[in-house]
Amino acid sequence: MKYVSTRGGLSPTEFSDILLEGLAPDGGLCVPSILPRIDTATLEVWRRLNYAELATEILSLFITDIPKSVIRELCAKSYHSGNFNNKDIVPLKKIDDKITLVGLSEGPTLAFKDMAMQFLGNIFEYVLTERDATLNILGATSGDTGSAAEYALRGKKGVQVFMLSPHGRMSEFQRAQMFSLSDENIYNITVKGVFDDCQDIVKALSNDLEFKEKYHLGAVNSINFGRIAAQVVYYFWAWLRATEDGAQRISITVPSGNFGNILAGHIARQMGLPIKRLVLATNENNVLEEFFRTGIYRPRGSEQTYKTSSPSMDISKASNFERFVYDLMHQDGTKVKALWDQLADQGYFDLSDEKHRFEAEFGFLSGASSHQDRLDTIKSVYEESGLIIDPHTADGVKVARENLHDGVPMLVLETALPLKFADTIQEAIGVKMELPEHLAGLMDLPQYVEVMDNDVEQVRAYLQKNIQR
Ligand SMILES: *Cc1c(COP(=O)(O)O)cnc(C)c1O
């Protein structure tokens, strides 16, 4: 399996090489040059596998420059019940006779980002050790991504993590989760500013190519194809578990922001997994819902991005969306490049002529949710099933309920646990969430964090001081 760019300007490259790079050199994203096809007989064989074994089978289709025996070890090290708080790793939970949740949030930071990040941490360590190389991850986070990356990379050889977050703007739980890590290779920095300021500092330092190279800076953002590949696994897992009683096709609803999670579902479907519909759910930041409804893609700036009660979906420029458009354009990089040029010039592009293909060819539908919808959905699910769902998952359930067709079973991906967003849960149902036993004590641990001004040079100096070269 080799990788090419969505804009046509990358000669076929091995997985390990694209793993450590961000964007392709032509500004596009790396994608598999051709997808493997999985037939029904293979699916039946895979039914017997546990999660780590299934991950080994699927990831070794995408990663062909690392021996399968190594991938097996990395999967076993990533997906076990010491890391995940459930013996199935990804449990399925029925909320009524039509909708089932796919529990992707049993990992160390209680959100689905752990599913891919745990594997990414282990494969980074393997590739860096093989190459006798080092990598310094510089990132910005508003909460979920930063903690998932830190828990995946803590104590790993060859990697140091420098994570910027907005000072005083994360929840108490998120702060405790990140800042209590005492591993030597983890550096938390809070910047006196907002998330966008942190992001701007990361961009300024990463765009300084001389600095980036000298200090071996890398990233773990959601455009990394290693993360997408690891996410493909749970679509297969969910299908295998949901069809044990003989159902054949299922539909899946995905709470979406950067289009990374649902892109993995699209890839699974293109590989032949019998998914009837992929339903994309957004919150009030509905750029993607609008695209699937109208065919017009019009990303918004940060000043037009609302702060909502499902904050991990407050995104108005979906970084993975280009990979779907590449398939829509029949994998013609020239056409994709022309669309992104148009986007830069006029701020939008119009694919309404292709609209009839969104559902017919790719199974895509979409819907949006509001704060009130979120509260109502958390409440009704709680009253009907006793389950408490988080605000992002609630956006998914709300949109899923509007898209139940012809008796096809519907799965909704549970992208976080409610504990992470206790305020909204209390607002919805008046229940105060308690820390589970395995996390009790977290809030009392000492915290390690460096506070800085919103100043690139201050961060640069800190990196220079702390990166061992
Ligand atoms: C990251 C995140 C999302 C959005 O996922 P994308 O891959 O960016 O579409 C949704 N919910 C939660 C809880 C998240 O952390």
Ligand as a Chemical Component Dictionary entry (heavy atoms), coordinates in Angstrom:
data_LIG
# 
_chem_comp.id                   LIG 
_chem_comp.type                 NON-POLYMER 
_chem_comp.pdbx_formal_charge   0 
_chem_comp.three_letter_code    LIG 
# 
loop_
_chem_comp_atom.comp_id 
_chem_comp_atom.atom_id 
_chem_comp_atom.alt_atom_id 
_chem_comp_atom.type_symbol 
_chem_comp_atom.charge 
_chem_comp_atom.model_Cartn_x 
_chem_comp_atom.model_Cartn_y 
_chem_comp_atom.model_Cartn_z 
_chem_comp_atom.pdbx_ordinal 
LIG C1 C1 C 0 -12.906 15.448 18.243 1  
LIG C2 C2 C 0 -14.296 15.239 18.711 2  
LIG C3 C3 C 0 -15.398 15.225 17.807 3  
LIG C4 C4 C 0 -15.249 15.525 16.332 4  
LIG O1 O1 O 0 -14.561 14.528 15.635 5  
LIG P1 P1 P 0 -13.917 14.829 14.192 6  
LIG O2 O2 O 0 -13.078 13.657 13.876 7  
LIG O3 O3 O 0 -13.103 16.089 14.373 8  
LIG O4 O4 O 0 -15.049 15.038 13.240 9  
LIG C5 C5 C 0 -16.658 14.943 18.312 10 
LIG N1 N1 N 0 -16.847 14.720 19.630 11 
LIG C6 C6 C 0 -15.829 14.737 20.531 12 
LIG C7 C7 C 0 -16.123 14.484 21.960 13 
LIG C8 C8 C 0 -14.514 14.976 20.099 14 
LIG O5 O5 O 0 -13.507 15.010 20.997 15 
# 
loop_
_chem_comp_bond.comp_id 
_chem_comp_bond.atom_id_1 
_chem_comp_bond.atom_id_2 
_chem_comp_bond.value_order 
_chem_comp_bond.pdbx_ordinal 
LIG C1 C2 SING 1  
LIG C2 C3 SING 2  
LIG C2 C8 DOUB 3  
LIG C3 C4 SING 4  
LIG C3 C5 DOUB 5  
LIG C4 O1 SING 6  
LIG O1 P1 SING 7  
LIG P1 O2 DOUB 8  
LIG P1 O3 SING 9  
LIG P1 O4 SING 10 
LIG C5 N1 SING 11 
LIG N1 C6 DOUB 12 
LIG C6 C7 SING 13 
LIG C6 C8 SING 14 
LIG C8 O5 SING 15 
# 
